[in-house]
Amino acid sequence: MRFYTKENPRIREKYEYGTHESGLQVVVIPKKHRKAFALFGTRYGSIHRVFKTEADEDFITVPDGIAHFLEHKLFENEDGSDTFQHFAALGASCNAFTSNEMTAYLFSATDHYYDNLRVLLRFVTKPYFTPETVQKEMGIIGQEIRMGQDEPFHQLYYGLLDALFSEHNVKVDIAGTEETISHITDKILYRCYNTFYNLNNMLLVLCGPWEKKAVKAVLDEILEKAPRIRIETRFPAEPKRIHKKKVVKECPVALPLFAVGMKEGDLKKRIRPDEILKKQAEHEVLSDILFGKSSDFYNELYEEGLIGDKFSVEYNLSGSYGYLLLFGESRKPEAVYRRIRERVKNAASLVTEEDFLRSRRAVYGRCVQDWNSTTEIAENFMDFAFSGTDMLSYPDVIASLRLEDLQERIQKSYRTDRLVLSVVKPIKEKKI
């Protein structure tokens, strides 16, 4: 295995990368921190429910929630030992998460880095499923699903996705439903695992005081060469129009929560990595100008008591979907929605050269700050990598933006007819 180096002189950061003989892509981001962080991920998330490989005659459709279910099951070992205790004995903390696009397993440690890496690689690459253990896990995840039904932000977020999308799998709860997970079997789990947990479909990101030679020695010790595999996935055709204008739910909250979403209509079947980064940067800078905490919009609504400190804005982009999300608390969520709608309608006239330069600097600064934490570096790096892009290139893309780019983005993406409102209101007291 040979490591190559990529540097960005502008921000004085670099990483080393290579492909192990097993097929696994490996990235080492050297940082002189005491804490070492490891993230072992696969390009498999909740949206990948219809797929096939070249060895399959046709596509298979698996139950919603199976990627998340698989994440839980991998922590079980055939010998009955507890993976969490293995890490704890070595002074490390471990965790895992499943998103729409990927599943990842991680640990952070201030000592015994390579022993912890062995534990990570072994348990993720040694699945163990039986009908009995699968049935047991259904009860645990079923309880997690029921808890999500009472969690306000969970309901707010999925209410927003339901309003934005009519067909796309992104609207489906990552954990699935109690009904969908009831169809999961050990055979289906192995089918998904053997497809998506092929080492050629995975990435290991190490950030902190790692040594390349020592990393390679552990990889050589643990990993076996994986057969090359080509995975095809399918997603339902999603119209550009929104599904619903408004979704309202009730949850135990003191103040109403709101989420305003704007569906991305400018999507291509094939988009180059540089186009992805540029689009992400354009939306980030635009969001800061129009809705950021230094904008007139935020300060006016804050002073009027319509929003509070919890107000935030972000843009999510994938190859098959995208949306702008604004979230916060308000006693008058509909009034906030109307103000956001007006802002979107007049966006082109609100973006000045002065605002553009200020927000571009702010977004660039936050991007550089993301390189200060081993945890954030590794997680952000994997996000970029699984979208086919490079985190190290992103600062240069931001710096190269022009005001004309933002005006073009407004014309392509900012549409009031693609705005939706999701609200979670306090539960009404029943009259006796």
N, C-alpha and C positions, 0 to 999 in steps of 0.2 A: 504494500500500500504506500502510495506516495502522496504527500501533502503539498498543496500549492497555497500561495499567499495572495490575498487581495487586500489592497489598502485604499483608504480615502484620505489623501493628504489634507483636504479641507478641514476635516474634523479630527484628524490624527487618530483614526481608528483602523483596525484591520481584523481579519480573521483568516484561519487556515482551514482548508477543506480538501477532501479526497473521498474516494470510493473504496471501501474495504473489499477484500476478495469475496466476502459473503454476498456482496451486492448492496450493502448498507452505505448510504451517504453519511459522511461524518463531517461536522463543523466544529472546530475548536476556536473559541474566542478568548484569547489570553487577557486576563485582567489580574492586576496585583492586589487582589482582595483575599481576605482570609476565607470567605465563604466560597465554596465550589457549588455550582448548580448544574444539574443534568436534566435534559428533556429528551425523551425517546418517544417519537410520534409516528403515526401512520396517517396517510391520506384517506381517512375513513371517518365519516361523520353521519349525522342523523339523516342527511338528505340523500345518502347513497343507498336507496332501498330497491332499485332496479338495476341489475348488473349482469355481466357475463364475462368469461374469459375465452380465449381462443379454443380451449378444450371443451367448452360448453356448446351444446347444440342451439340453445335459445336462452333468452334472458330469464332470470329468476327474480321474483318479487318477494322480499322478506318483510316480516312484520315491523311496523313502526316501533322505535325504541330499542332495536336490537344492538346498535353500536354502543349505546349507553349500557345495556345489559352485559355485553361482552366485556366492557371496561371493568365492571364490578367483578365478573367471574374470574378474570385473569389474576386477581390477588389470591385466589385459592390455589393451594399446592397439593399435589398428589399424596405427599406424605402427611398431610394434615397440618403442616406448620403454618404459622401466621407471618405473612410477608411484612406487615407493619412492625412486628416484633424483631424481625431480622434487621430492618433499618434502625430501629430504636437501639438495639444492642451495639450498633456501630456509631451511635450518636447522630443519626440523620433523621430528618423528617421527610416523609414521602406523601405523595398525593397523586391524583389523576383527574382528568376532565375530558368530557366529550362535548364537542361543539357541532355546529352544522357541517363543518368541513373536515374536521379531524378529531382523532383521539390521541391523547398524550399522557405519558407517565413520567413522574419527575421526583427528584429528591434534591435537598440542599444539605450541605454538611460542612463543618469546619475541620474535619479530620477524617482519616480512613477513606479518602476519596475513591480509590480504586477498588477497595473491597465493596463499597456501596454500589459502584458501577457494576460489579459482578452480580450483585443481588438484583439490580434493575434489569440487566440483560437476561438473566436466567428466568425470572418469573414472567417476563413479557413474552419470551420465546418458548416457554414450556406450558402450553394450555392444558387444562384438565377439567373436562366437563362430563358429568354423568346425569342421567335422568333425575336422580334423587337430589343432586346439588342444584340443578336448574330449577326444580320445583320449589326448593327451599328459598332460592333467590327471588322467586316471583313474589313471595310474601313481603320480603324486605323492600323491593323496588315498588311494589304496589302501595306500601305505606308511604314511601317517598312521593309517589304520584299524588296520593290523597293530600299530603301536606302541601304540595304545590298548589292545590285547588284553593287553599286558604291563604296563600302567600300573595300579598297585594301586588308587588312588582311583577311577579310571575304572571298573574292574571292580566296586568296592564300590558306587558310586553306581547304576550300571545294574542291578546285582543287586538293590538296594533297590527301584528302580522296577519291575523285573520281578515282585517279590514283591507290591508294592502294587497294580499295575494288570494286568488281564487283557486289556483291549481298547484302551485309550486310546493314541494315538500318542505321548504323552509318554514312554512306556517305550522307544521306539525310539531308538537312538543317533543323535545329531544329524548325525554324518558318514555315517550309513547303513552298509551292508556292501559288501564288494567285489562281491558279486553284484548288489545293487540299483543301485549307481552305474554298473554295466556297461550299464544300459538308458538312461542319460542321453544325449541327443543335442543338437545345437545347436538344433534346432527346438523341443524341449521346454524348453530353457533360455530361448529367446526368448519362448515362451508364458508361462512363469512370470514372466519379467522384465516383459513388457508388462502383465501383470495386477497384480502386487504392487508394482512400482517406478513405478507411476503417481504423479505428484507429489501428487495428492490423498490418497494413502495413506501419505504420508511426513511426516517431521518433522525440522527442523533446529534443534538446540539449540546456542547459542553462549554460553559463559561466560568472563568475564574482561573485559579492557579494550576491548570492542567498541563501535563507534559505529553507531547505527541507520542514519543516512544513508549511511554508507559500506557497510554491509551491504546495504542496498537497492540501491545502485548496482551491486554485484557480482551480485546476484540478477537485476536487470534485464538485465545484460550476458550472463549465461550461460543463464538458464532460458527455455524457451518454454512457452506455456500448454498444459496437459495436458487432454485430454478428461475430463469427469466419468465416473466408473465406480463401479458397485456390485458388490462382491465378496461372494459367498456361500461359506461354508466349512461342511464337515460333519465331525463326529467320531463315532466308533463309540459306541454306548450302553455306558457303563461301570457295572457293578453297584457297589453300596455295599460289598459284601464284598471282602476282600482276595483276591489271586490265590494266594499261597503264604505260609506262615508263616515260612519260613526259606530263605535261599539262602547256600551256602558255596562259595567259590572259593579257588584257590591262586595266589599271586603271590610274587615275590621281595621279601618284607618281613621285617624283623627281629622285629617284634611283630605279633600279629594286629590288624587294623583291624576296627571294627564300625560299623554304621549302623543305627539303629533308626528306623523310620518309623511314623507313625500317619496312616492315610488319612482325609481329610475326608469325612464323610458328609452334612454340611449344605450342600448345593449347590443353587442355584436356576437355572432356565433364564434368568431375567432378574433381575439384581441391580443396584440403583442404586449410583452412585459413592460416596455417603456410607455405604452399607452395606458396600461393599468396604473402605473405610478403617477403619471401626469394627471390622470382623471382624479385619483385619490387626493393628490395635492391641491388641485383646483377646488374640489369640494371642501377640503379642510380650511383653506384660506377664505373661501366664500362664507363658510359657516362662522368663522371667527369675525369677519366683517359685519355680517348681518345679524348674528345672534349671540356672539361671544360676550363675555362679562365686561369687556371694555367698550361694547357697542352702545349707541344711543338707545337702541331697542331694549336691551337688558336694563339699563339704568332707569329708563322711563317706567317700565313695567314694575321694576323693583320699588321705585319711589311711590308708585300708585298702589302698592300692596298686592299686585296681581301674581307675582312670583317671588320666590325666596332664594336662599343660597344654594338649594339643591338643584337648581336649574342647570341643565347640561345639554350639549349638542354633539352629535357624532354622525359619521357617514360610514355605512357598511357596504362593501362592494365585493361581489363574487363574479365568476364567469357567467352565471345564469340568473343573477338577481342583484339588485342594489336598492338602497333606500337611505334617506336622511331621517334621523331620529332626534326629536327634541323632547326632553323629559323634565318634569318638575312637579311641584305642589302648588295648588291654587284653589281659593274658595270659588273662583269663577273660571273654570277651565274653558268654557265656551268663549268667554271674552278674550282669553289668551289666544285661543285658536283663531279668532277673527283677526287679531293683530298680526299673528304669524302669516296668515293668508294674505293680508294686505302687504306685508313685507316681501313675500314671494312675488306677488303681482308686480310690485314696483322695483324689484331687485336691480334691474339694469340701470336705473337712474340713481340708485343709492350707493353704488360702488365707485368711489372716487380714487384718484391716484394716491392721495395722502392715506386713505384707509387701506388701500391695497399694500402700500409699502410697509405700513405699521403691522398689519396682520401677517404679511409674509415673513417679517422678522420674528414675530411672536411664534408662528408655527415652526419656523426653522429652529428657533431656540428650544422649543419643546422636543423637537425631533433629536437634537443633539443631547439634551438631558436624558433621553431614553437610553443612552449608553452608559449611564452611571450605576445602574443596578444590575447585578448578574441575573437576577430573576427576570426583570423586564427585558433585558437584552435577549436572553434565550427565547422567551415566549414570543416577543415581537419578531425575532429572526425567523422562527418557524412559521409564523403567520405569513410573513412575506414570502418565504421559500415555497410554501404550499400553494401560493397563488401564482407561482412562477416568476416572482420578482426577487429583488435583493434589497434588504434593509440598508446596506451600506451605500447604495446608490440614491436612496430617497432624499437625503439633504441636498444633493446637487440638483435634483429635479425641482425641489421647492425653490431653490435659489434662482433657477432659470425661468421661473414663471413670469409672464408678462400680464399687464392689465387686460390686453386683448384676449388672452386665453380665458380669463374669467368671464368676460362678456360673451364669448362663444359658448362657454359652459352654461351660462344662464339661459341662453337661447335654446340649448339642447335639452336641459334637464329641469329647469324651474318652471313648473306648471301647476296652477292652482287646482286644475281638475284631477290632479294626482295626489292631492292632500287628503289625509284621513285623520280622525281624532279617536283616540282610545281614552276612556275615563274609568277610574275606579273610585266609586263614591262610598262614603260611610254607610254601614248597614242601617237601614231604617228601623227604628224601634216599633215593634208591633203593639198596636193598641189593644188593651185588655177590655 
